[in-house]
Amino acid sequence: MPRTARATTPEDLTKFQPVETHANNGGNGNGSAVKSLVDHVEQIKDNLKDVIRDLTTVIDAVKAAEKEKRTSDKEIDAVRSKLRQIQM
Protein backbone atom coordinates (compact mmCIF):
# COMPACT_ATOMS: atom_id res chain seq x y z
CA MET A 1 0.00 0.00 0.00
CA PRO A 2 1.62 3.32 -1.02
CA ARG A 3 2.31 5.92 1.59
CA THR A 4 1.54 9.55 1.07
CA ALA A 5 3.52 12.34 2.64
CA ARG A 6 1.63 14.52 5.06
CA ALA A 7 1.99 18.27 4.84
CA THR A 8 1.45 18.82 8.55
CA THR A 9 4.52 19.39 10.63
CA PRO A 10 5.07 20.47 14.21
CA GLU A 11 5.68 23.95 12.85
CA ASP A 12 1.95 24.18 12.07
CA LEU A 13 1.19 23.99 15.75
CA THR A 14 3.52 26.84 16.63
CA LYS A 15 1.79 29.38 14.39
CA PHE A 16 -0.67 30.28 17.10
CA GLN A 17 0.31 33.48 18.83
CA PRO A 18 -1.61 34.49 21.96
CA VAL A 19 -3.29 37.86 21.75
CA GLU A 20 -2.59 40.18 24.65
CA THR A 21 -5.67 41.66 26.26
CA HIS A 22 -5.81 44.47 28.72
CA ALA A 23 -8.37 45.05 31.42
CA ASN A 24 -8.92 48.65 30.28
CA ASN A 25 -9.70 47.95 26.62
CA GLY A 26 -13.42 47.53 27.21
CA GLY A 27 -13.42 43.97 25.88
CA ASN A 28 -12.59 44.98 22.29
CA GLY A 29 -9.67 42.52 21.98
CA ASN A 30 -11.38 39.57 23.66
CA GLY A 31 -13.48 38.65 20.64
CA SER A 32 -10.45 38.17 18.44
CA ALA A 33 -8.60 36.31 21.20
CA VAL A 34 -11.50 33.91 21.68
CA LYS A 35 -11.87 33.44 17.93
CA SER A 36 -8.16 32.78 17.66
CA LEU A 37 -8.37 30.16 20.41
CA VAL A 38 -11.39 28.52 18.83
CA ASP A 39 -9.63 28.45 15.45
CA HIS A 40 -6.57 26.91 17.08
CA VAL A 41 -8.65 24.22 18.79
CA GLU A 42 -10.38 23.47 15.48
CA GLN A 43 -6.99 23.11 13.78
CA ILE A 44 -5.85 20.71 16.52
CA LYS A 45 -9.05 18.69 16.08
CA ASP A 46 -8.48 18.49 12.33
CA ASN A 47 -4.88 17.37 12.88
CA LEU A 48 -6.03 14.67 15.30
CA LYS A 49 -8.65 13.47 12.82
CA ASP A 50 -5.91 13.20 10.19
CA VAL A 51 -3.74 11.19 12.58
CA ILE A 52 -6.62 8.86 13.41
CA ARG A 53 -7.34 8.43 9.69
CA ASP A 54 -3.67 7.60 9.07
CA LEU A 55 -3.61 5.11 11.96
CA THR A 56 -6.74 3.44 10.63
CA THR A 57 -5.07 3.09 7.23
CA VAL A 58 -2.02 1.50 8.85
CA ILE A 59 -4.20 -0.88 10.88
CA ASP A 60 -6.06 -1.92 7.73
CA ALA A 61 -2.75 -2.59 5.96
CA VAL A 62 -1.49 -4.68 8.90
CA LYS A 63 -4.71 -6.69 8.97
CA ALA A 64 -4.47 -7.32 5.23
CA ALA A 65 -0.85 -8.46 5.61
CA GLU A 66 -1.83 -10.81 8.45
CA LYS A 67 -4.62 -12.28 6.32
CA GLU A 68 -2.23 -12.81 3.40
CA LYS A 69 0.27 -14.49 5.72
CA ARG A 70 -2.39 -16.85 7.10
CA THR A 71 -3.47 -17.72 3.57
CA SER A 72 0.13 -18.35 2.51
CA ASP A 73 0.74 -20.48 5.58
CA LYS A 74 -2.32 -22.59 4.79
CA GLU A 75 -1.18 -23.05 1.20
CA ILE A 76 2.31 -24.08 2.35
CA ASP A 77 0.83 -26.55 4.85
CA ALA A 78 -1.33 -28.04 2.10
CA VAL A 79 1.68 -28.47 -0.18
CA ARG A 80 3.71 -30.05 2.64
CA SER A 81 0.88 -32.43 3.41
CA LYS A 82 0.60 -33.42 -0.24
CA LEU A 83 4.38 -34.01 -0.41
CA ARG A 84 4.19 -36.27 2.64
CA GLN A 85 1.42 -38.28 0.97
CA ILE A 86 3.46 -38.63 -2.19
CA GLN A 87 6.59 -39.69 -0.31
CA MET A 88 4.82 -42.51 1.51
C-alpha positions in Angstrom: 0.0 0.0 0.0 1.6 3.3 -1.0 2.3 5.9 1.6 1.5 9.6 1.1 3.5 12.3 2.6 1.6 14.5 5.1 2.0 18.3 4.8 1.4 18.8 8.5 4.5 19.4 10.6 5.1 20.5 14.2 5.7 24.0 12.8 2.0 24.2 12.1 1.2 24.0 15.8 3.5 26.8 16.6 1.8 29.4 14.4 -0.7 30.3 17.1 0.3 33.5 18.8 -1.6 34.5 22.0 -3.3 37.9 21.8 -2.6 40.2 24.6 -5.7 41.7 26.3 -5.8 44.5 28.7 -8.4 45.0 31.4 -8.9 48.6 30.3 -9.7 48.0 26.6 -13.4 47.5 27.2 -13.4 44.0 25.9 -12.6 45.0 22.3 -9.7 42.5 22.0 -11.4 39.6 23.7 -13.5 38.7 20.6 -10.5 38.2 18.4 -8.6 36.3 21.2 -11.5 33.9 21.7 -11.9 33.4 17.9 -8.2 32.8 17.7 -8.4 30.2 20.4 -11.4 28.5 18.8 -9.6 28.4 15.5 -6.6 26.9 17.1 -8.7 24.2 18.8 -10.4 23.5 15.5 -7.0 23.1 13.8 -5.9 20.7 16.5 -9.0 18.7 16.1 -8.5 18.5 12.3 -4.9 17.4 12.9 -6.0 14.7 15.3 -8.6 13.5 12.8 -5.9 13.2 10.2 -3.7 11.2 12.6 -6.6 8.9 13.4 -7.3 8.4 9.7 -3.7 7.6 9.1 -3.6 5.1 12.0 -6.7 3.4 10.6 -5.1 3.1 7.2 -2.0 1.5 8.9 -4.2 -0.9 10.9 -6.1 -1.9 7.7 -2.8 -2.6 6.0 -1.5 -4.7 8.9 -4.7 -6.7 9.0 -4.5 -7.3 5.2 -0.9 -8.5 5.6 -1.8 -10.8 8.4 -4.6 -12.3 6.3 -2.2 -12.8 3.4 0.3 -14.5 5.7 -2.4 -16.9 7.1 -3.5 -17.7 3.6 0.1 -18.4 2.5 0.7 -20.5 5.6 -2.3 -22.6 4.8 -1.2 -23.0 1.2 2.3 -24.1 2.4 0.8 -26.5 4.9 -1.3 -28.0 2.1 1.7 -28.5 -0.2 3.7 -30.0 2.6 0.9 -32.4 3.4 0.6 -33.4 -0.2 4.4 -34.0 -0.4 4.2 -36.3 2.6 1.4 -38.3 1.0 3.5 -38.6 -2.2 6.6 -39.7 -0.3 4.8 -42.5 1.5 
